[in-house]
Amino acid sequence: MDVDRTGVAEYVAEEIRRSLLLDRIPKEPAKACLLHGPPVPVPVRSSDGTVSFDGSRVRIDWADTSERVKRATGPRIINLGDLVQVEWLPNSGHEDGFLRFVTRETVFSKLPPEKDPYALVLWGSARRDLLTALIGTAVTARLPHPSTRTSPGNHEADAHGPSPAPAVPPAADHHDVVLRRLRELGELYRDGVLTGEEFALAKAAVLRGF
């Protein structure tokens, strides 16, 4: 951390300690977040698109400048029960950052943020993109505490965790949209823009979204 920011970080940490002391929080390991996340709904416009969270779902609407593979998959709607964690790296002004929503299906994916349909690249205004931390914090505060998590493949833990929302059959007028996006992804794959893994993940995202 920059030297000129260490004082701010120490101040924030001390204020948190005082708040927890006043609330008489037990010293035992926490099983839930002790600090409330930002109130919802909370929408934020970033350089890669607009992301919002209403307390139960995350929605990403891509910008015109987003990668073709992202725009081809259409808006992302992610249920809170499908999320494992949120990853956030700020835009430093010299290096791009990202906001990534890790789901049960993508937890082992290694796609770069610019091609990941569940991640926004933070490459524009560093000051504006810092607001995406509000989304990351709001979502993280409503996820199961890390101390209660187990491996994604643990079915016993899944049985006690939040259940994904039931799939809703796509409306008839959405079929053409799905087919068009699948064709676009096929063209990107044939042109060599997407690798096999990227094509498979993007295709799954389109089908899951509808």
C-alpha positions as CSV (number, residue, x, y, z in Angstrom):
1,M,0.0,0.0,0.0
2,D,1.2,3.5,-0.7
3,V,2.8,5.3,2.3
4,D,0.3,8.2,2.1
5,R,-2.6,5.7,2.4
6,T,-1.4,3.7,5.4
7,G,-2.8,6.3,7.8
8,V,-6.3,6.0,6.3
9,A,-6.2,2.2,6.5
10,E,-5.1,2.3,10.1
11,Y,-7.9,4.7,10.9
12,V,-10.6,2.5,9.2
13,A,-9.3,-0.6,11.0
14,E,-9.3,1.1,14.4
15,E,-12.9,2.3,13.8
16,I,-14.0,-1.2,13.0
17,R,-12.4,-2.5,16.2
18,R,-14.2,0.1,18.3
19,S,-17.5,-0.7,16.7
20,L,-17.1,-4.4,17.4
21,L,-16.1,-3.7,20.9
22,L,-19.2,-1.5,21.5
23,D,-21.4,-4.1,20.1
24,R,-19.8,-6.7,22.3
25,I,-19.0,-9.1,19.5
26,P,-17.8,-12.5,20.8
27,K,-14.1,-13.3,20.2
28,E,-14.9,-16.7,18.8
29,P,-14.5,-17.3,15.1
30,A,-17.4,-15.6,13.2
31,K,-20.0,-17.6,11.3
32,A,-21.5,-14.6,9.6
33,C,-20.2,-11.2,8.4
34,L,-20.0,-8.8,11.4
35,L,-20.4,-5.7,9.3
36,H,-23.4,-5.0,7.1
37,G,-22.8,-4.5,3.4
38,P,-24.0,-1.5,1.5
39,P,-27.7,-1.2,1.2
40,V,-29.4,-2.6,-1.9
41,P,-30.3,-2.1,-4.6
42,V,-27.0,-0.7,-5.7
43,P,-26.1,-0.1,-9.4
44,V,-22.7,1.0,-10.7
45,R,-21.6,1.9,-14.2
46,S,-18.1,0.8,-15.0
47,S,-15.9,1.0,-18.1
48,D,-16.9,-2.5,-19.2
49,G,-20.6,-2.2,-18.5
50,T,-23.3,-1.6,-15.8
51,V,-23.5,-4.0,-12.9
52,S,-26.3,-4.0,-10.3
53,F,-27.3,-6.1,-7.2
54,D,-30.8,-6.2,-5.7
55,G,-30.0,-8.4,-2.8
56,S,-30.8,-11.7,-4.6
57,R,-29.4,-11.3,-8.1
58,V,-26.5,-9.7,-9.9
59,R,-27.1,-8.3,-13.3
60,I,-24.4,-7.2,-15.8
61,D,-25.2,-5.2,-18.9
62,W,-22.2,-5.0,-21.3
63,A,-21.0,-1.7,-22.8
64,D,-20.6,-1.2,-26.5
65,T,-16.8,-1.3,-25.9
66,S,-16.9,-4.7,-24.2
67,E,-15.3,-7.7,-25.9
68,R,-17.4,-9.3,-28.6
69,V,-17.6,-12.6,-26.7
70,K,-19.3,-10.8,-23.8
71,R,-21.7,-8.9,-25.9
72,A,-22.6,-12.1,-27.7
73,T,-23.6,-13.8,-24.5
74,G,-26.0,-10.9,-23.6
75,P,-26.8,-9.6,-20.2
76,R,-25.6,-11.8,-17.3
77,I,-28.1,-12.5,-14.5
78,I,-26.5,-14.4,-11.6
79,N,-28.5,-15.7,-8.6
80,L,-27.0,-15.2,-5.2
81,G,-27.3,-18.9,-4.5
82,D,-25.1,-19.7,-7.5
83,L,-22.2,-17.5,-6.3
84,V,-19.1,-18.9,-4.5
85,Q,-17.2,-15.7,-4.1
86,V,-16.4,-12.2,-5.5
87,E,-12.9,-11.2,-6.7
88,W,-12.0,-7.5,-7.0
89,L,-8.8,-5.9,-8.1
90,P,-8.9,-2.1,-8.5
91,N,-7.9,-0.2,-11.5
92,S,-4.6,1.4,-10.5
93,G,-4.5,3.8,-13.4
94,H,-1.4,2.0,-14.7
95,E,-2.8,-1.5,-14.8
96,D,-6.4,-2.8,-15.4
97,G,-8.5,-4.1,-12.6
98,F,-11.5,-6.4,-12.6
99,L,-14.6,-7.4,-10.8
100,R,-15.3,-11.2,-11.1
101,F,-18.3,-13.2,-9.9
102,V,-17.2,-16.7,-9.3
103,T,-20.0,-19.2,-9.6
104,R,-20.3,-22.9,-8.9
105,E,-19.8,-23.6,-12.6
106,T,-16.8,-21.3,-13.2
107,V,-14.9,-21.8,-9.9
108,F,-12.2,-23.7,-11.8
109,S,-12.2,-21.5,-14.9
110,K,-9.0,-19.7,-15.8
111,L,-10.4,-17.3,-18.4
112,P,-8.9,-13.8,-18.5
113,P,-11.3,-11.1,-17.3
114,E,-11.6,-9.6,-20.7
115,K,-13.1,-12.8,-22.1
116,D,-14.9,-14.1,-18.9
117,P,-18.7,-13.4,-19.2
118,Y,-18.8,-13.3,-15.4
119,A,-16.1,-10.6,-15.0
120,L,-15.9,-6.8,-15.7
121,V,-12.6,-5.3,-16.7
122,L,-11.9,-2.0,-15.0
123,W,-9.9,-0.1,-17.5
124,G,-11.3,3.4,-17.7
125,S,-11.6,6.0,-14.9
126,A,-9.9,4.7,-11.8
127,R,-12.0,6.9,-9.6
128,R,-15.3,5.8,-11.2
129,D,-14.3,2.1,-11.2
130,L,-13.6,2.2,-7.5
131,L,-17.4,2.3,-7.0
132,T,-17.6,-1.3,-8.2
133,A,-16.2,-2.2,-4.7
134,L,-19.7,-1.3,-3.4
135,I,-21.2,-4.2,-5.5
136,G,-18.5,-6.6,-4.5
137,T,-18.9,-5.7,-0.8
138,A,-22.7,-5.9,-1.0
139,V,-22.6,-9.3,-2.5
140,T,-19.9,-10.7,-0.3
141,A,-21.7,-9.6,2.9
142,R,-24.7,-11.7,1.8
143,L,-22.8,-14.9,1.0
144,P,-22.1,-17.6,3.5
145,H,-19.1,-16.8,5.7
146,P,-15.8,-18.3,4.5
147,S,-15.5,-20.3,7.7
148,T,-18.7,-22.2,6.7
149,R,-17.6,-23.0,3.2
150,T,-16.2,-26.3,1.9
151,S,-15.1,-27.4,-1.5
152,P,-17.5,-26.8,-4.3
153,G,-17.9,-30.5,-4.8
154,N,-19.1,-31.2,-1.3
155,H,-22.8,-32.2,-1.8
156,E,-23.5,-32.2,1.9
157,A,-22.5,-28.6,2.2
158,D,-24.5,-27.7,-0.9
159,A,-27.6,-29.2,0.8
160,H,-27.3,-26.7,3.6
161,G,-26.3,-23.8,1.5
162,P,-28.6,-21.5,-0.5
163,S,-30.4,-23.3,-3.4
164,P,-30.1,-21.9,-6.9
165,A,-33.3,-20.4,-8.2
166,P,-35.3,-22.9,-10.4
167,A,-34.7,-22.6,-14.1
168,V,-37.4,-20.8,-15.9
169,P,-38.3,-22.1,-19.4
170,P,-37.4,-19.5,-22.0
171,A,-40.1,-17.6,-23.7
172,A,-40.8,-18.4,-27.4
173,D,-39.7,-15.0,-28.5
174,H,-36.3,-15.5,-26.9
175,H,-35.4,-18.5,-29.1
176,D,-34.3,-16.3,-32.0
177,V,-32.0,-14.3,-29.7
178,V,-30.4,-17.5,-28.3
179,L,-29.8,-18.9,-31.8
180,R,-28.3,-15.6,-33.0
181,R,-25.9,-15.4,-30.1
182,L,-24.9,-19.0,-30.5
183,R,-24.2,-18.4,-34.1
184,E,-22.1,-15.3,-33.2
185,L,-20.1,-17.4,-30.7
186,G,-19.6,-20.1,-33.4
187,E,-18.2,-17.5,-35.8
188,L,-15.8,-16.2,-33.1
189,Y,-14.6,-19.7,-32.4
190,R,-14.1,-20.5,-36.1
191,D,-12.3,-17.2,-36.6
192,G,-9.9,-18.2,-33.8
193,V,-11.0,-15.3,-31.5
194,L,-12.1,-17.9,-28.9
195,T,-10.4,-21.0,-27.7
196,G,-12.3,-24.2,-27.2
197,E,-12.6,-23.6,-23.5
198,E,-13.7,-20.0,-23.9
199,F,-16.3,-21.0,-26.5
200,A,-17.7,-23.8,-24.2
201,L,-18.0,-21.4,-21.3
202,A,-19.6,-18.6,-23.3
203,K,-22.0,-21.0,-24.9
204,A,-23.0,-22.4,-21.4
205,A,-23.5,-18.8,-20.2
206,V,-25.9,-18.1,-23.1
207,L,-27.9,-21.2,-22.5
208,R,-28.0,-20.7,-18.8
209,G,-29.1,-17.1,-19.2
210,F,-32.2,-18.2,-21.1
